[in-house]
Amino acid sequence: MTTDKEHHQKFVSNSTESVRMFKVDWMEALSKVHFSVPLIVYLPVIGWCFWKAQGSLLLLAAWFLGGLLVWSFTEYVLHRFLFHWVPPGNWGERLHFIWHGVHHDYPNDRLRLVMPPSVSIPLAILFFTGFRLLVGAPTVYPFFAGFVLGYLCYDMMHYAMHHLRWNNPFWQRIKQHHMLHHYQENDRGFGVSNPLWDYVFNTTFQLTRKKS
């Protein structure tokens, strides 16, 4: 599998403006989204899942936490093996630029830091259908609520990492993890909302401490 290690960092802009990706206006419009849109779309989905959930509080909490954990793994896998995969040929490079390369070239583009509904809604339907086949109903509802909440945390944290100043040491460490992925080693640090799976699969950064 080819990654984008050799393609990345040819050009990096600090502009917050959006570069045009598509000649067709409606396609260009669908590629941009305000950071608040995922909250508007998916918080009701989480509420609906809780409304449909059945069972003891302990069991619901267990499935909910399971959904959060599965999201964190899904985030890692998608980022590492799909977003950073460069298919062969010029069309492959173009596709890679559309689905992730644009973010590495324009990391502060305010309208391309969260996933647009044109992509996230079909993916959400596919994931929900697959999870329902695996775990059945009503178990799927608390599980999917946790999964979707994990996705929202990922999107909101990703936006915040690029546009907010964090003073808390814990959050600063998570932001540093993502910035190292952008500006030093883009073949490491694939966890965005948390570095858990980078530690599990040894793709975190080897930071050396300065001697005092």
Backbone as numpy.savetxt, mean C-alpha at the origin, in Angstrom:
# Nx Ny Nz CAx CAy CAz Cx Cy Cz
12.50 -13.26 -12.38 11.66 -12.07 -12.38 12.53 -10.82 -12.38
12.23 -9.90 -13.27 12.98 -8.65 -13.34 12.39 -7.64 -12.37
13.23 -6.98 -11.60 12.77 -5.92 -10.72 13.15 -4.58 -11.31
12.74 -3.51 -10.63 13.03 -2.17 -11.15 14.28 -1.56 -10.55
15.17 -2.37 -9.98 16.36 -1.80 -9.33 17.19 -0.97 -10.32
17.35 -1.47 -11.56 18.15 -0.75 -12.54 17.39 0.43 -13.15
16.04 0.37 -13.07 15.23 1.42 -13.69 14.98 2.57 -12.73
14.97 2.28 -11.44 14.63 3.26 -10.43 15.75 4.30 -10.26
15.35 5.50 -9.84 16.27 6.58 -9.51 16.91 7.22 -10.74
16.42 6.94 -11.96 16.91 7.69 -13.11 16.52 9.16 -12.98
15.37 9.38 -12.41 14.86 10.74 -12.24 13.95 10.75 -11.03
14.16 11.70 -10.12 13.30 11.85 -8.96 12.96 13.32 -8.81
11.68 13.63 -8.78 11.22 15.01 -8.64 10.69 15.23 -7.23
10.95 16.40 -6.66 10.40 16.76 -5.35 9.12 17.58 -5.48
8.61 17.73 -6.69 7.41 18.51 -6.91 6.19 17.80 -6.34
5.24 18.58 -5.85 3.97 18.01 -5.36 2.93 17.97 -6.47
3.28 18.45 -7.64 2.35 18.44 -8.78 2.29 17.05 -9.41
1.23 16.81 -10.19 1.03 15.52 -10.84 1.50 15.54 -12.28
2.35 14.60 -12.64 2.78 14.47 -14.02 1.67 13.75 -14.79
1.47 14.12 -16.02 0.43 13.47 -16.82 0.90 12.09 -17.25
0.02 11.07 -17.07 0.37 9.70 -17.44 -0.37 9.23 -18.68
-1.58 9.74 -18.90 -2.41 9.26 -20.01 -2.81 10.41 -20.93
-2.88 10.13 -22.23 -3.34 11.14 -23.18 -4.86 11.32 -23.10
-5.56 10.23 -22.78 -7.03 10.27 -22.69 -7.43 10.88 -21.36
-8.27 11.92 -21.39 -8.60 12.68 -20.19 -9.26 11.84 -19.11
-10.22 10.95 -19.49 -10.93 10.19 -18.45 -10.01 9.18 -17.78
-9.05 8.65 -18.52 -8.09 7.73 -17.91 -7.16 8.50 -16.96
-6.76 9.69 -17.37 -5.92 10.53 -16.51 -6.65 10.87 -15.21
-7.93 11.21 -15.33 -8.73 11.56 -14.15 -8.83 10.38 -13.18
-8.99 9.17 -13.71 -9.13 7.99 -12.87 -7.83 7.63 -12.16
-6.70 8.15 -12.65 -5.41 7.81 -12.05 -5.06 8.71 -10.86
-5.90 9.72 -10.60 -5.62 10.66 -9.52 -6.72 10.58 -8.46
-6.33 10.79 -7.21 -7.32 10.71 -6.14 -6.85 11.51 -4.93
-7.79 12.22 -4.31 -7.50 12.91 -3.05 -7.35 11.88 -1.94
-6.48 12.14 -0.97 -6.20 11.13 0.06 -7.42 10.75 0.88
-8.44 11.62 0.93 -9.62 11.34 1.75 -10.58 10.35 1.09
-10.45 10.11 -0.21 -11.42 9.28 -0.93 -11.48 7.85 -0.40
-10.34 7.17 -0.15 -10.45 5.82 0.42 -11.22 5.77 1.73
-11.09 6.80 2.57 -11.86 6.83 3.82 -13.35 6.90 3.52
-13.74 7.73 2.57 -15.15 7.89 2.21 -15.71 6.59 1.65
-14.91 5.89 0.86 -15.37 4.66 0.22 -15.40 3.49 1.18
-14.36 3.33 2.03 -14.19 2.07 2.75 -14.59 2.08 4.22
-14.70 3.25 4.84 -15.21 3.23 6.21 -16.64 2.67 6.26
-17.53 3.02 5.31 -18.85 2.37 5.30 -18.76 0.86 5.07
-17.78 0.41 4.31 -17.61 -1.03 4.09 -17.27 -1.72 5.41
-16.39 -1.11 6.20 -16.04 -1.67 7.51 -17.27 -1.70 8.40
-18.05 -0.61 8.40 -19.27 -0.58 9.19 -20.25 -1.66 8.77
-20.39 -1.86 7.47 -21.28 -2.91 6.95 -20.81 -4.29 7.39
-19.50 -4.50 7.38 -18.96 -5.80 7.80 -19.26 -6.06 9.27
-19.11 -5.05 10.12 -19.43 -5.23 11.54 -20.92 -5.49 11.74
-21.75 -4.84 10.94 -23.19 -5.03 11.05 -23.58 -6.47 10.67
-22.86 -7.04 9.69 -23.15 -8.40 9.24 -22.49 -9.47 10.10
-21.51 -9.07 10.93 -20.75 -10.05 11.72 -21.63 -10.69 12.79
-21.33 -11.93 13.09 -22.04 -12.69 14.12 -21.04 -13.49 14.94
-21.38 -13.73 16.20 -20.52 -14.53 17.06 -20.11 -13.79 18.31
-19.33 -14.46 19.14 -18.88 -13.86 20.39 -17.89 -12.73 20.11
-17.79 -11.83 21.07 -16.88 -10.70 20.92 -15.44 -11.17 20.76
-15.06 -12.20 21.50 -13.70 -12.71 21.42 -13.41 -13.29 20.04
-14.38 -14.03 19.50 -14.20 -14.63 18.17 -14.14 -13.56 17.09
-15.00 -12.56 17.20 -14.99 -11.46 16.23 -13.66 -10.73 16.27
-13.15 -10.48 17.49 -11.87 -9.78 17.63 -10.74 -10.60 17.02
-10.78 -11.92 17.19 -9.73 -12.78 16.65 -9.73 -12.74 15.12
-10.90 -12.83 14.51 -10.97 -12.77 13.05 -10.59 -11.39 12.53
-10.99 -10.35 13.26 -10.64 -8.98 12.88 -9.12 -8.79 12.89
-8.46 -9.24 13.95 -7.01 -9.13 14.03 -6.34 -9.99 12.97
-6.97 -11.13 12.67 -6.44 -11.97 11.59 -6.48 -11.24 10.25
-7.56 -10.50 10.02 -7.65 -9.72 8.79 -6.59 -8.65 8.71
-6.31 -7.98 9.83 -5.24 -6.98 9.86 -3.89 -7.61 9.52
-3.62 -8.78 10.10 -2.35 -9.46 9.85 -2.23 -9.87 8.39
-3.31 -10.42 7.84 -3.28 -10.85 6.44 -3.09 -9.65 5.52
-3.71 -8.50 5.86 -3.46 -7.31 5.04 -1.97 -6.95 5.05
-1.35 -6.96 6.23 0.06 -6.56 6.30 0.93 -7.45 5.41
0.59 -8.74 5.35 1.33 -9.65 4.48 1.01 -9.37 3.01
-0.26 -9.10 2.71 -0.68 -8.78 1.35 0.01 -7.51 0.86
0.08 -6.51 1.72 0.77 -5.25 1.39 2.22 -5.52 1.01
2.89 -6.35 1.79 4.29 -6.67 1.53 4.45 -7.40 0.20
3.62 -8.41 -0.02 3.72 -9.23 -1.24 3.43 -8.40 -2.48
2.36 -7.60 -2.44 2.02 -6.76 -3.59 3.14 -5.78 -3.90
3.66 -5.13 -2.86 4.70 -4.13 -3.07 5.98 -4.76 -3.60
6.35 -5.89 -3.03 7.62 -6.51 -3.43 7.55 -7.18 -4.79
6.50 -7.97 -5.02 6.50 -8.84 -6.20 5.66 -8.32 -7.37
4.76 -7.37 -7.13 3.99 -6.81 -8.23 4.42 -5.38 -8.54
4.40 -4.51 -7.54 4.71 -3.10 -7.79 6.14 -2.90 -8.29
7.06 -3.75 -7.85 8.45 -3.59 -8.25 8.88 -4.57 -9.34
7.90 -5.19 -9.95 8.20 -6.07 -11.09 8.14 -5.25 -12.37
9.17 -5.37 -13.20 9.20 -4.68 -14.49 9.09 -5.72 -15.59
7.94 -5.84 -16.24 7.82 -6.78 -17.35 8.80 -6.43 -18.47
9.19 -7.38 -19.30 10.18 -7.11 -20.35 9.64 -6.19 -21.44
10.56 -5.47 -22.07 10.21 -4.64 -23.21 9.76 -3.24 -22.81
9.57 -2.40 -23.84 9.15 -1.02 -23.61 7.77 -0.95 -22.98
6.86 -1.83 -23.41 5.54 -1.85 -22.82 5.60 -2.23 -21.35
6.54 -3.13 -21.01 6.71 -3.51 -19.62 7.14 -2.33 -18.76
8.08 -1.56 -19.28 8.52 -0.38 -18.55 7.39 0.64 -18.40
6.59 0.77 -19.45 5.46 1.69 -19.40 4.43 1.25 -18.35
4.13 -0.04 -18.34 3.18 -0.56 -17.35 3.70 -0.37 -15.94
4.98 -0.65 -15.76 5.57 -0.49 -14.43 5.50 0.96 -13.99
5.75 1.89 -14.90 5.66 3.31 -14.56 4.25 3.67 -14.12
3.24 3.11 -14.79 1.85 3.43 -14.46 1.49 2.90 -13.10
1.86 1.63 -12.78 1.37 1.08 -11.53 2.24 1.40 -10.32
3.52 1.79 -10.54 4.32 2.13 -9.36 5.51 3.03 -9.64
6.06 2.94 -10.83 7.24 3.73 -11.13 7.01 5.22 -11.01
5.80 5.66 -11.35 5.49 7.09 -11.24 5.65 7.58 -9.80
5.33 6.72 -8.85 5.45 7.12 -7.45 6.90 7.27 -7.04
7.77 6.43 -7.56 9.19 6.56 -7.23 9.83 7.75 -7.94
9.34 8.09 -9.12 9.87 9.25 -9.83 9.30 10.56 -9.29
8.05 10.52 -8.83 7.37 11.70 -8.28 6.80 11.34 -6.91
7.65 11.10 -5.91 7.18 10.57 -4.62 6.30 11.52 -3.83
6.30 12.81 -4.15 5.48 13.76 -3.40 4.24 14.22 -4.15
3.93 13.55 -5.24 2.71 13.84 -5.99 1.50 13.58 -5.08
0.80 14.63 -4.69 -0.28 14.53 -3.71 -1.48 13.71 -4.21
-1.63 13.59 -5.51 -2.80 12.90 -6.05 -2.52 11.46 -6.46
-1.28 10.99 -6.20 -0.98 9.60 -6.53 -0.26 8.91 -5.37
-0.74 9.18 -4.16 -0.15 8.56 -2.97 -1.08 7.53 -2.34
-2.34 7.56 -2.69 -3.27 6.52 -2.24 -3.84 5.84 -3.49
-4.34 4.64 -3.30 -4.81 3.86 -4.44 -6.14 4.41 -4.95
-6.26 4.69 -6.23 -7.53 5.20 -6.75 -8.62 4.13 -6.71
-9.88 4.53 -6.50 -10.98 3.55 -6.45 -11.10 2.72 -7.72
-10.66 3.27 -8.86 -10.71 2.51 -10.11 -9.88 1.24 -10.03
-8.91 1.21 -9.11 -8.09 0.02 -8.89 -8.52 -0.70 -7.61
-8.73 0.06 -6.54 -8.97 -0.57 -5.24 -10.31 -1.28 -5.15
-11.34 -0.74 -5.81 -12.67 -1.38 -5.72 -12.68 -2.76 -6.40
-12.19 -2.89 -7.64 -12.11 -4.25 -8.20 -11.27 -5.20 -7.36
-10.15 -4.70 -6.82 -9.32 -5.56 -5.97 -10.08 -5.96 -4.71
-10.81 -5.03 -4.10 -11.57 -5.33 -2.89 -12.63 -6.40 -3.16
-13.28 -6.31 -4.30 -14.29 -7.32 -4.66 -13.64 -8.69 -4.83
-12.48 -8.71 -5.49 -11.77 -9.98 -5.69 -11.33 -10.58 -4.36
-10.76 -9.74 -3.49 -10.31 -10.25 -2.19 -11.49 -10.74 -1.35
-12.58 -9.96 -1.32 -13.74 -10.38 -0.52 -14.29 -11.70 -1.04
-14.40 -11.84 -2.35 -14.91 -13.09 -2.93 -14.01 -14.27 -2.57
-12.69 -14.06 -2.69 -11.75 -15.13 -2.34 -11.81 -15.50 -0.86
-11.86 -14.49 0.01 -11.93 -14.76 1.45 -13.24 -15.47 1.83
-14.33 -15.08 1.17 -15.61 -15.73 1.48 -15.58 -17.20 1.09
-14.93 -17.50 -0.04 -14.80 -18.90 -0.44 -13.93 -19.67 0.54
-12.92 -19.01 1.11 -11.99 -19.68 2.02 -12.56 -19.89 3.41
-13.14 -18.82 3.99 -13.57 -18.91 5.40 -15.08 -18.91 5.56
-15.83 -18.59 4.52 -17.28 -18.64 4.58 -17.89 -17.46 5.30
-19.22 -17.40 5.24 -19.98 -16.36 5.95 -20.61 -17.01 7.17
-20.75 -16.28 8.30 -20.46 -14.85 8.49 -19.01 -14.55 8.93
-18.15 -15.58 8.97 -16.78 -15.36 9.44 -16.04 -14.32 8.61
-16.35 -14.27 7.32 -15.63 -13.38 6.42 -15.81 -11.90 6.79
-16.90 -11.55 7.47 -17.19 -10.14 7.70 -16.22 -9.48 8.70
-16.01 -10.03 9.89 -15.01 -9.41 10.77 -13.60 -9.51 10.20
-13.32 -10.60 9.50 -12.01 -10.77 8.87 -11.78 -9.68 7.82
-12.77 -9.47 6.97 -12.63 -8.47 5.91 -12.60 -7.05 6.47
-13.31 -6.83 7.59 -13.25 -5.52 8.24 -11.82 -5.21 8.68
-11.14 -6.19 9.25 -9.75 -6.00 9.64 -8.85 -5.80 8.44
-9.10 -6.57 7.38 -8.31 -6.46 6.16 -8.43 -5.06 5.55
-9.67 -4.54 5.48 -9.90 -3.22 4.89 -9.34 -2.12 5.79
-9.47 -2.28 7.10 -8.88 -1.29 8.00 -7.36 -1.24 7.81
-6.75 -2.41 7.65 -5.32 -2.46 7.38 -4.96 -1.71 6.12
-5.80 -1.89 5.08 -5.56 -1.16 3.83 -5.68 0.34 4.04
-6.69 0.79 4.78 -6.85 2.22 5.04 -5.66 2.78 5.81
-5.18 2.03 6.79 -3.99 2.48 7.54 -2.80 2.62 6.60
-2.65 1.66 5.71 -1.57 1.71 4.72 -1.67 2.97 3.86
-2.84 3.24 3.31 -3.01 4.40 2.45 -2.80 5.71 3.20
-3.41 5.83 4.38 -3.30 7.08 5.13 -1.87 7.30 5.64
-1.23 6.24 6.10 0.14 6.37 6.57 1.08 6.71 5.43
0.83 6.12 4.27 1.68 6.41 3.11 1.60 7.89 2.75
0.40 8.42 2.74 0.25 9.85 2.45 0.97 10.68 3.51
0.77 10.32 4.77 1.36 11.09 5.86 2.88 11.04 5.83
3.45 9.91 5.46 4.91 9.80 5.40 5.52 10.81 4.44
4.81 11.09 3.36 5.33 12.00 2.35 4.97 13.46 2.59
3.97 13.73 3.45 3.50 15.11 3.56 3.32 15.63 4.98
3.57 14.82 6.00 3.44 15.29 7.37 4.76 15.10 8.10
4.97 15.94 9.10 6.16 15.82 9.96 5.75 15.07 11.22
6.45 13.98 11.51 6.15 13.15 12.67 7.23 13.33 13.72
6.83 13.66 14.94 7.79 13.89 16.03 7.97 12.67 16.93
6.96 11.79 16.94 7.05 10.60 17.78 8.12 9.65 17.25
9.04 9.17 18.11 10.14 8.30 17.64 9.65 7.04 16.93
8.55 6.46 17.40 8.03 5.25 16.77 7.61 5.52 15.33
6.84 6.59 15.13 6.39 6.92 13.78 7.53 7.41 12.92
8.50 8.09 13.51 9.67 8.52 12.76 10.43 7.32 12.21
10.51 6.25 12.99 11.22 5.04 12.55 10.49 4.40 11.36
9.17 4.37 11.40 8.42 3.81 10.28 8.60 4.68 9.03
8.57 5.99 9.22 8.78 6.89 8.08 10.18 6.72 7.52
11.17 6.61 8.38 12.55 6.41 7.93 12.65 5.14 7.08
11.98 4.09 7.51 11.98 2.82 6.79 11.51 3.02 5.35
10.44 3.79 5.19 9.91 4.02 3.85 10.79 4.96 3.04
11.34 5.98 3.68 12.20 6.91 2.95 13.49 6.22 2.48
14.01 5.30 3.27 15.18 4.53 2.83 14.84 3.71 1.59
13.62 3.19 1.54 13.17 2.44 0.37 13.16 3.35 -0.86
12.74 4.58 -0.68 12.66 5.51 -1.81 14.03 6.01 -2.26
14.88 6.35 -1.31 16.06 7.13 -1.65 17.39 6.40 -1.51
17.37 5.16 -0.98 18.63 4.43 -0.88 18.57 3.05 -1.54
17.69 2.18 -1.06 17.63 0.81 -1.59 16.19 0.45 -1.88
15.79 0.56 -3.14 14.39 0.26 -3.45 14.11 -1.23 -3.58
15.15 -2.07 -3.40 14.93 -3.51 -3.38 14.86 -4.04 -1.94
14.64 -3.14 -0.98 14.44 -3.51 0.41 13.35 -2.59 0.97
12.83 -2.95 2.15 11.86 -2.08 2.81 10.51 -2.03 2.12
9.91 -3.20 1.87 8.64 -3.24 1.13 7.43 -3.04 2.03
7.58 -3.20 3.32 6.48 -2.90 4.23 6.33 -1.40 4.37
5.14 -0.87 4.15 4.90 0.56 4.25 4.27 0.91 5.59
3.17 0.26 5.93 2.51 0.56 7.20 3.26 0.00 8.39
4.09 -1.03 8.16 4.93 -1.58 9.22 6.02 -2.44 8.59
7.15 -2.61 9.28 8.28 -3.36 8.71 8.29 -4.84 9.08
7.19 -5.36 9.64 7.16 -6.73 10.17 7.70 -7.75 9.17
7.13 -7.79 7.97 7.50 -8.84 7.02 8.86 -8.61 6.40
9.36 -7.37 6.44 10.74 -7.14 6.02 11.71 -7.83 6.96
11.38 -7.84 8.24 12.23 -8.56 9.20 12.10 -10.07 9.00
10.88 -10.53 8.76 10.66 -11.97 8.57 11.43 -12.49 7.37
11.40 -11.73 6.26 12.00 -12.18 5.01 13.36 -11.52 4.73
13.92 -10.88 5.73 15.26 -10.29 5.65 15.39 -9.30 4.49
14.40 -8.42 4.37 14.49 -7.35 3.37 14.47 -5.98 4.04
14.79 -5.94 5.33 14.89 -4.66 6.00 16.27 -4.08 5.74
16.53 -2.90 6.26 17.78 -2.21 5.98 18.82 -2.51 7.05
20.06 -2.67 6.61 21.16 -2.92 7.53 21.77 -1.58 7.94
21.24 -0.99 9.00 21.70 0.31 9.43 22.86 0.14 10.38
23.92 0.89 10.15 25.08 0.84 11.03 25.09 2.07 11.91
25.32 1.86 13.19 25.36 2.96 14.13 26.73 3.62 14.14
26.72 4.93 14.21 27.99 5.66 14.28 28.63 5.48 15.65
29.92 5.30 15.64 30.63 5.15 16.90 30.74 6.50 17.58
30.48 6.50 18.88 30.56 7.78 19.64 31.99 8.06 20.03
